[in-house]
Amino acid sequence: MRPSRVLFPLLMALALTVTACGRGGGSERPPEPGDRAVARVLDETIWASDVKREAVAQGLVGEGEPLDVSSALFRRVLDEVIDQKLLAREAERRGLDNSPLAQRRLAATRERILGDMLVETVVNDKISDQAVEAIYRGQLDLARTSEEVRTRLILSRTRAEADAVVGILGQGAAFEAVAMERSIDEATRFSGGDLGYSTLDVMPEAYRNALRDRPAGSTVGPFQTEGGWAVLRVEDRRRETPPTLEQARPQIVRYLTYEGVRQLLEDLRRKSEVEILPGAEGAPSQEPASAPTVPQPAPAAPATPVPAKAR
C-alpha cells in the first residue's frame, strides 16, 4: 500500500473541518462558484477547490495559479486529501478527537483559520490597483535620483595578502584573472569577482564608504570587512533602472499586506485586554508576530547582493 505523506497540522485542520460539518455527510453544494466534485470519501464530497487549497498550503502552486484537474499533480494531491479524510474519520471513530489535548489543538487550528480569513476579508480587500500604483509612483521618483554601481571584488584573508593583490594589479594584471586566482570569495571568484550592479544604500557600510564618489575605472582598497580584506574595482556607474509596475507588484502587495495586518493588530490590541503573565514577558516584539515577513518596507529594483563572505 502506498505510504501517506500527511503533515500532522494539516490532519488536525481536516479533523476540525470534518467535526464542524457533522457526521451526517458532506454538503452537495459547491463551496465555490464553478467548483467541481472530484471524489467521495464515505459520505463526504471532495471538491476541486479542496485539492487546490491543499496544493497551495504545500507550496506546490501559487494562490492565483490554476491547477488542472487532469494533471498528475492534481491526482497526487487528491490522493493525499483522501488519505487525510480517511485518517481523520478513523481518529474520530477511535474517539481521539474527544481528548482535552485534541480539543485544544483543534481550537488553535480553528483560530488560525479564522484569523487568516479575517486578513483575507479586511486586509486583502484594501489592496487595490490604485494603492499599488501610488506606492510604485513614489518608488519610481526615488529610483530616478538613485545611482547604481557595478563593482568587482577580490577578497583576501589578511592585509598583507590584500596589499600583494594591489601590487599585482599595479603591474598591469587583469582584475578578473587575479580574482579567479586569489580571491577567497567562492561566490564571485569564478566570475572574475563580478558583484553586478547595486545601489550604495543596500551595501554593507564598509563598501558604501569605500565606493562613495569613486569614478568608474578606479581601484579601491584594501579595506577591512567582516569577511576579510577587500579590493574593489569600479566597473561602471549609472542611474538606477527601476522595475516595471508588474515586476514590482508582488513586493508592493506583500508590503501592503504587512501594513494592513500591523494596523489591524494594533487596533485589536488597543481595544482588548491583553496581559502577559510573569515569567513570559521576554523582550517585546518589534512587529506583530502574525504579520508576514517583508524584507524591506518598500519595493526596490532587484540588486545583486554582496557575497556573504564579503559582509
N, C-alpha and C positions, 0 to 999 in steps of 0.2 A: 504493500500500500504506500502511496506517495506521502512522504512526511509533510506536515503542515509547517508553514513559516508564519506563525502568528505571534504578534507582539502583544504582551500582556496588557498594556494600556488600551490597545485597540479592542481587545477582548472585553475588557471592563466596560468600555464605551458601548460596545454592542450589547452586552448584557443589560445595561441601563436602558437602551432603546427597546429591547425585547420586553423588559419588565414594564416599561411605560406603555407599550402598545397593548398589554394584556395578553392573555393566553388563549384568546378566542379566535386567533388568526389575524393575518395582516390585512390591511385595507387594500381593496382592489382599485382605489382611486389613485391615479398617478400623482406622486408628490410634487412634480414639476410639470409645467405645460410641455406637451410633446414628448413626455417621458415614455419609456418602453419597458414592458415586463420582459425579463431575460431568463428568469428561473423561479422555481418554487422550492422552498425547503420546508418540509412537513406542511404546515398550513399557512406559510408566510411567503409573500411575493418579494422577489428581489428585482429592483428596478435598475435600469442603466445608470441612473444618477447615483445609486448606491455604490456601484462599481467605480464610477468616475470619482466620487468623493474619496474612496479608499485609495485609488491611484494617486490622487493629489496629496493625500495625507502621507503617502510613502515617498513623495517626491518624484514619482515616475512620469508625471505630466504636470504642466503648469495649470494654474486655476482657469485661465482662459483658453487653454488648448483643447482641441477636440480629441475624443478617444473613440475610434472606430469600433463598433460592436463586433465586427467580423475579424478584428486583428488578433494576433496571438497574445499580445499584451492584455487586451481586454479579457480574453478567456482565462489567462493565468490569474489575473486579479479577481475575476469572477469565482474561480475555484477557491481562492483564499477567503472571499466573503462567505461562500457556502460553508467552508470549514469553520469560520468564526461563529456562524449561526448554529451549526451543529454542536460545537463545543459549549456555546452559551446555553443552549437548551439542555444539554446533559448536565451542566453545572446547576441549572435551576432544578432539574429532576432530582439531583442529589441534595438539594437544599443549601448549596454553598452560598447562594445569594442572601440567605437569611442571617448570616453571622454578622456580629457588630462590625468586624473589620471590613467585610464586603460592603456593608451599608455605607460606611464612611468613605470607602474608595469610590463607590458608585455616586455618592453625593458630590465628592470632589470632582469627578468627571462631569457630572451634570452642571456644576458651577462653571467649569472651564468652557463647556459647550455654550452655555447661556452667555458667558462673557464674550466669547468670540462672536456670537450672533448680535450682541449689543454693539460691538465695534463695527460689524458689517452694517448694521442699521443706522447708527448715529454718526460714526466717523466716515465710513466709505461714501455715504450719500453726500457728504460735503466736499468730496474730491471731484471737482468739476473741471471741465476743459479750461474754463476761464481762470480758475485758481492755478492750474498747472502752467498756463501761458503767462500769467502775471509773474510767477517766480522765474520762469525761463527768461522773460524780458529783462528782469533785474540782473540775472546772472550774465546775460549777454552783454549788458552795459559794462559789467566788471571785466569780462573777458577781453573786451575791446581795448582796455587800458593795461592788460597784463602782458608780460613778456615771457616766452619760453626759451630755455637754454638747452642746447644739446651738448653733452659732455662725454668724454671717455675717461676711464678710471684705471689706474694701476695702484693696487693696494699692497703694502708691504708690512711685515711683522714689526720691524724696528725702524728707528730714524736713520740708522746707518744704511740699511738696505734701501730706504727711500732716497737718501742722498746719492747713492750709487745709481739709482734709476734716473735721477735728474742729470747726473754726469753723462750717462749713456745717451740720453735724449739730446743733450747739448752737443754731442759729437755727430748728430745728424741721423741717429737711428729712428726708424719709423715707430710712432707711438703704438700702433696696433701690434707690431711684431714684439715690442718689449712687453706689452700687456700679456700677450699669449705666453711668453717665456717666463715672466717673473711675477705677475700678479697672483695673489693668493685668493682673490675673489672668484670662486668657481662659477658664479652666476654670469660673469661678464668676460672672463679672460679669453674664452674661445671665440668671442665675437669682437676681439680687439679692444675690450674694455668699454664697449658702447653702452651708455646708460640711456640713450634716447633723449627725447625732449621732455622737460619738466619745468614747471614754474618754480621760482625760488621759494614760495611760501610752503610748498609741500616737501621741501628738502630738510634734512637734519640741519641744525644750527651751524655746525662746523662747515658744511658745504655751502650753506647760504652766505655765510660771512666771507668765505674764500672767493666765491664766484661773483659777488656783487660788483658791478661796473667793470668786470674784466671783459675785454673785447674778444671777438672770435679770432681764433688762431693762437691765443696765448696759452702758456703752460702755467698751472697754478700749483703751488705746494713745494715741498711736502708740508702737510698739516696733520695733526693728530685727530683721529676719530675713535669711536668706541671699538671699531673692528681692527684698527691698525693705523698705519701712516699712509695718507692718500696723496697721490699726484694726479692732477686732472688736466685735461686739455679741453678748451672751449672750442667746439666744432662750429657752432652756429648760434645766433640769437635772432629771434623773430617774434612778431606779435602772436599771442596765443590764438590758436584756431578753435573757436567754440564748437561744441557738438550741435547737431541739429535738434529741433524740438523732439522728434521721435527718439533720437538717441538718449536725450536727457530725461524723457518722460518717466521711465521706471524708477530712477533715483529720486525724482521730484515727488512721485507718488509715495515712495517709502518715507520721505521726509514729511509730507503732509499727513500720512497715517500716524507717524510718530507724534507729531504735534497734536493731532486730534486725540490720540489716546492719552497723552500727557495732560491736556486740558480737561478731558473728561474725568480722569482720575483725580486731578487736583480739585475739581468741583465736587466730586463724590466724597473725598476725604474731608473737605471743608464742611460738608453738610452732615457728616456721620460721626459717630463716637467711636474712635479707634484708640485702644490702649495697648501699648507694648508692655508686657509683664516683666518683672525683674528677672535678670539673667538672660534675657533675649534682646536687650537693647542693641548691642553692637554699634558699628559705625553707621550713621544714617546714609541711605542710598542717595546718590546724586541725581537719579532719574527714576521714573516709575518702573518697578520690576516687570510689569506686564507690557511695557512698551516694546515695540520691535527694535532691534539693533540697527542703528543707522550710523555709518562711519563718519559722515560729515553732515552738518546741519543744512547744507545747500548743495546742489549738484554742481559739478565742475567737469571739464573735459578730462577724459582718462589720461593719466600720466604714467610714464614708465617709472616704477618705484626704484629707489636706490637699493641695491642689494643688501641683504640682512647683515652681511659681514662689514659693509661699509658704514653701517649705522652705529 
